[in-house]
Amino acid sequence: MQISINANRCEPSPMRKFHPYAVQAEKEGKHIYHLNIGQPDLPTPRFYYDAIRSFDEKTLAYAESPGKPVLIDAIRNYYAQLGVDLAPNDVLITTGGSEALLLTCLSILDPYTEVIIPEPYYPNYTTFVHAAGGVIRALPTNPWEGYRYADRERIESLITKNTRAILITNPGNPTGVVLSEAEMRMIADIAKEHDLFLICDEVYREFCYDDKYGVPTMGRFRDIDDNLVIIDSVSKRFSACGARVGCVVTKNKELQQAILKFCQSRLSVATIDQVGAAALYSADQEFFLRCKAEYRRRRDTVMEKLRAIPGVVVQEPQGAFYLMASLPVDDADKFQQWLLESFTDRGDTVMFAPGAPFYETPGKGVNEVRIAYVLKEDDLKRAIDVLAHGIAHYQRTVMKLAPPPQM
């Protein structure tokens, strides 16, 4: 028997790869600070639970394949507040943002066609593109330039006859990069001029820490309606990752029909979760402001701590709740395993996501890590202290480096 080529091209999730080692470490009595998964700990709005508790239909039936109208209307109202007018058919409900991305890739890619993606990028993009038989053309960035990528010449140099789409995350996962209005306009123009799909993963839209960025969305550029595909989700915005409700937003009629075929083949997204998700959109602006303020404090806490560690290269993220950092270690993957198997600081250790799987280019990101600052401030302080002690101990015992001279 044989496994498919596309499945073999996919890699394990770097965020979950070390789970077995973590389980063993916890069995040994170690406490782990989890900075590896973007799982918000802020309370999910009560509207979600209230809607589910009040659900009293006698039969739990399939929902409509495109999504329940109550949820689609809630999403349309939300986008209207952003200045984006959507018709009901412009929204297709999916099982989280992940399925939205997968169905989009399955609908626009043929074998060996290409998607341009700035690297480092969310590693599951690799799975979605490869599942559709596509190829990623990586747009390189680096930590010293803050992982910025909005450069017309660099983007256009990657466009070939096989290019189908540009895929960006704004605000960025894993880098926290936020595009300016001018940068968004420039990328939109490239997609329009070269007749490409522009897939914008905007699930972190509300988490921009500099007020000059506002609440960014490519949906405001109406001249790219045929090119634009927005990926959205309730997971991060409402701290409701377990709801598994997302959507594809596009005005491209052909793409709508293509994605709808896949939506029909998987029948429907869970009915009750859609009811709960619709209620989430009752949250007011104060909810978003509170969440953003909390994550801003956490970002500032992590940045202050990381900048105090000798040899760490990190730029302040402008959005989302992740950052990429270059650590003074030889191999972040090896370092992570060592932290779980061979190190504690007063019984504590730490997990992050090693950086290499966030890159398409071989050899890049080997000593980089993604940190999700989704813990409470005191826990973040302790976690980065543990990381600092771990780096110093690893350098002495594994890398065999002499300690720095005392000043």
Long-range contacts (C-beta under 8 A, 24 or more apart in sequence): 6-130, 6-131, 6-132, 6-133, 7-131, 9-130, 10-126, 10-127, 10-130, 10-131, 11-123, 11-126, 11-127, 11-357, 13-123, 13-124, 14-123, 14-353, 14-354, 14-356, 14-357, 14-358, 15-123, 15-353, 17-354, 18-336, 18-337, 18-340, 18-351, 21-337, 21-340, 21-341, 22-340, 22-351, 24-340, 24-341, 25-340, 25-341, 25-349, 29-347, 30-340, 30-344, 30-347, 30-348, 30-349, 31-347, 31-348, 31-349, 32-340, 32-348, 32-349, 32-350, 32-351, 33-348, 33-349, 33-350, 33-351, 33-375, 33-379, 33-382, 33-383, 33-386, 34-351, 34-375, 35-350, 35-351, 35-352, 35-353, 35-371, 35-372, 35-373, 35-374, 35-375, 35-383, 36-351, 36-352, 36-353, 36-370, 36-372, 37-353, 37-372, 37-374, 38-173, 38-236, 38-321, 38-322, 38-372, 38-374, 39-241, 39-372, 39-374, 40-236, 40-239, 40-241, 40-321, 40-374, 41-239, 41-374, 41-375, 41-376, 42-239, 42-291, 42-294, 43-239, 44-238, 44-239, 44-240, 44-280, 45-238, 45-239, 45-240, 45-279, 45-280, 45-282, 45-283, 45-287, 47-276, 47-279, 47-280, 47-282, 47-283, 48-238, 48-240, 48-243, 48-276, 48-277, 48-279, 48-280, 49-276, 50-279, 51-275, 51-276, 51-278, 51-279, 52-272, 52-275, 52-276, 55-272, 55-275, 60-271, 60-272, 61-271, 62-267, 62-268, 62-271, 63-93, 63-268, 63-269, 63-270, 63-271, 63-274, 64-268, 65-260, 65-263, 65-264, 65-267, 65-268, 66-91, 66-92, 66-93, 66-260, 66-263, 67-91, 67-92, 67-93, 67-247, 67-269, 67-274, 68-93, 68-271, 68-274, 68-275, 68-278, 70-274, 70-275, 70-278, 71-245, 71-274, 71-275, 71-277, 71-278, 73-278, 74-277, 74-278, 74-279, 74-280, 74-281, 75-232, 75-247, 75-249, 75-281, 77-281, 78-281, 79-217, 79-219, 79-249, 82-215, 82-217, 82-219, 82-220, 83-219, 83-220, 84-217, 84-219, 84-220, 86-249, 86-251, 87-251, 89-253, 89-256, 90-249, 90-250, 90-251, 90-256, 91-247, 91-248, 91-249, 92-247, 92-248, 92-256, 92-259, 92-260, 92-263, 93-245, 93-246, 93-247, 93-263, 93-269, 93-274, 94-245, 94-246, 94-247, 94-248, 94-263, 94-269, 95-244, 95-245, 95-246, 95-266, 95-269, 95-270, 96-233, 96-235, 96-244, 96-245, 96-246, 97-201, 97-203, 97-231, 97-232, 97-233, 97-235, 97-246, 98-124, 98-128, 98-246, 99-246, 100-231, 100-232, 100-233, 100-246, 100-247, 100-248, 101-125, 101-128, 101-199, 101-201, 101-231, 102-127, 102-128, 102-131, 102-132, 103-248, 103-259, 103-262, 103-263, 104-128, 104-199, 104-229, 104-231, 104-248, 104-255, 104-259, 105-129, 105-131, 105-132, 105-134, 106-131, 106-132, 106-262, 107-255, 107-258, 107-259, 107-262, 108-132, 108-164, 108-165, 108-197, 108-255, 108-258, 109-133, 109-134, 109-164, 109-165, 110-134, 110-164, 112-162, 113-162, 113-163, 113-164, 114-160, 114-162, 114-163, 114-164, 115-163, 115-164, 115-165, 115-166, 115-167, 115-199, 116-155, 116-158, 116-159, 116-163, 116-165, 116-166, 116-167, 117-166, 117-167, 117-168, 117-360, 118-147, 118-149, 118-168, 118-172, 119-358, 119-359, 119-360, 119-361, 119-364, 120-147, 120-174, 120-175, 120-324, 120-355, 120-358, 120-359, 120-364, 120-365, 120-368, 120-370, 121-167, 121-169, 121-173, 121-174, 121-358, 121-360, 122-169, 122-173, 122-174, 122-201, 122-358, 123-357, 123-358, 125-167, 126-357, 126-360, 134-164, 135-162, 136-360, 137-163, 137-360, 138-359, 138-360, 138-361, 140-361, 140-364, 141-175, 143-313, 143-314, 143-315, 143-324, 143-325, 143-326, 143-368, 144-313, 146-175, 146-177, 146-315, 147-172, 147-175, 147-177, 147-315, 147-324, 148-177, 149-177, 150-179, 150-180, 150-183, 150-186, 150-187, 152-186, 152-190, 155-187, 155-190, 156-190, 156-194, 159-190, 159-194, 159-196, 163-194, 163-196, 164-196, 164-197, 165-196, 165-197, 165-198, 165-199, 165-229, 166-190, 166-191, 166-196, 166-197, 166-198, 166-199, 167-199, 167-201, 168-198, 168-199, 168-200, 168-201, 169-200, 169-201, 169-202, 169-203, 169-204, 169-320, 170-200, 170-201, 170-202, 170-204, 170-205, 170-216, 170-218, 170-319, 171-204, 171-205, 171-207, 171-208, 171-216, 171-317, 171-318, 171-319, 171-320, 172-204, 172-317, 172-319, 172-320, 172-322, 173-201, 173-204, 173-320, 173-322, 174-322, 174-323, 174-324, 174-353, 174-355, 174-358, 174-370, 175-317, 175-322, 175-323, 175-324, 176-299, 176-316, 176-317, 176-318, 176-319, 176-320, 176-321, 176-322, 176-323, 176-324, 177-317, 177-318, 177-319, 178-208, 178-210, 178-213, 178-216, 178-318, 178-319, 179-216, 180-213, 181-216, 184-216, 184-218, 184-221, 185-221, 188-218, 188-221, 188-223, 188-224, 188-227, 188-228, 191-224, 191-227, 191-228, 192-223, 192-224, 192-227, 195-227, 196-227, 197-227, 197-228, 197-229, 197-252, 197-255, 198-224, 198-227, 198-228, 198-229, 199-229, 199-231, 200-228, 200-229, 200-230, 200-231, 201-231, 202-230, 202-231, 202-232, 203-231, 203-232, 203-233, 203-235, 203-236, 203-237, 203-246, 204-236, 204-237, 204-319, 204-320, 204-321, 205-232, 205-237, 206-237, 206-288, 206-291, 206-292, 207-236, 207-291, 207-292, 207-295, 207-319, 207-320, 207-321, 208-292, 208-318, 208-319, 209-292, 209-295, 209-296, 209-299, 209-317, 209-318, 209-319, 210-318, 213-318, 213-319, 219-249, 225-251, 225-252, 226-251, 226-252, 227-252, 228-252, 229-255, 234-277, 234-280, 236-320, 236-321, 237-288, 238-280, 238-283, 239-291, 240-276, 240-277, 240-280, 243-273, 243-276, 243-277, 243-280, 244-269, 244-270, 244-273, 245-269, 245-270, 245-273, 245-274, 245-276, 245-277, 295-321, 295-373, 297-377, 298-373, 298-374, 298-375, 298-376, 298-377, 298-380, 299-323, 299-373, 301-373, 301-377, 301-380, 301-381, 302-371, 302-373, 302-380, 302-384, 305-380, 305-381, 305-384, 305-385, 305-388, 306-371, 306-384, 308-388, 309-384, 309-387, 309-388, 309-391, 310-404, 311-391, 321-372, 321-373, 321-374, 322-370, 322-371, 322-372, 322-373, 323-370, 323-371, 323-373, 324-355, 324-358, 324-368, 324-369, 324-370, 324-371, 325-368, 325-369, 325-371, 326-367, 326-368, 327-367, 327-368, 327-369, 327-391, 328-367, 328-391, 328-395, 329-367, 329-391, 329-394, 329-395, 329-399, 330-366, 330-367, 330-398, 330-399, 331-366, 331-367, 332-356, 332-365, 332-366, 332-367, 332-368, 332-369, 333-366, 334-398, 335-390, 335-391, 335-394, 336-369, 338-394, 338-398, 339-390, 339-394, 343-390, 343-393, 343-394, 345-385, 345-386, 345-389, 345-390, 348-382, 348-386, 349-386, 349-390, 350-383, 350-386, 350-387, 350-390, 352-387
